[in-house]
């Protein structure tokens, strides 16, 4: 990932991601296209692909507004059998609340459909919903007892995999819809991760030292 750029949107299709990138660049918003597809997935037969657009966090709001405006301009060309048309009001409300999980087109359509059904969401409520969603996403992942236990076991047995597990628990971060980055795990789990990493390093150094010692004998 480029310096000061974080993931803004993820797409299953490269063409769609490129089109969005072009729109942002045309409007003066610098962004980077990244093929985030897993190479391991390709080797295992999983052909799913993922592409990202990365932006500077300070441009998230401007980019979001631009993409929403572009999506709104396409709503009049909506197919009559588009799947969102069959959604209940509750389901449409969920689309609006979880804006980060849906395309801008689906988000804007959900808002329009709710308005047409007499359930329009005003801007103040939208901001409140977005803040609620961001606070929800900012919460650390649930208790990582199984990973912590596995990390200590890996660290004691050989060091290297314990170091990797510990490092991930200690340092992993996630990007919120507003561009802010927060740690993925709780302070308690991160402390355990740091301890696992240190233990793994100690064990690995000890094993290397033992191997060198026995080799010289």
Phi, psi and omega in degrees: 000136181291154183301131178068012175247136179230165183295125179261309179219153175240142184225145176276352186232127182294323181298317179296317180296319179296320180296318178293322178298316180299319179297316180295316180296321179297336181255021172078018179253109180293133178209158184240134175270131181227129172276104184261014180297139181286124176293327179294325178297321179296320181292328183272358179098358177277109186268008180295142182236155179215133181234146184237151164249127181248135182229164168289136182308328181292347181259001184301310184297315180298317180294319180298315180297321180294315181293324178294319179296319178294319179295319181298327181291343182261358185294332181289344179263022185290130175295145183295334182259019180301137192298331181293340180297334182269359182289145173285168178300322179296319179292320178295321178298323179293324176298316180294317181297316182261052182309323184294342182265356185235162176288161178299324180298312180295323179296311182293323178294319179300319178296317181295315181298320178297319179297318180294334179268008177084020180234046181297140180256119182283168186298322180297319179291323178299314179298319179297318179295319180294319178297320178298317180294317180297318178297323178294314182290335182286345181294140180294156177300155182299166183316130185257040185304318183294318178292323179295315179297316179296322180298315179296321179296314178300318183296318182289322184285326184204343175097302191299306182293331174295321178298314181297312180299314180297319181296318180297313180299324184282322192244349185302137179230161177227151181262128178276162181302340178268005178093349180286142178253136179228159178290143184285334185240161183293162179301322179297313180291326178293322176297318177297319178299317179297318179296319178299315181299316179296316179298317180299320179295316180299313181295318180296316178297319179297318180294320178295318178297318179296319180296318179294322180296313181292330180292328181280345182284000000 
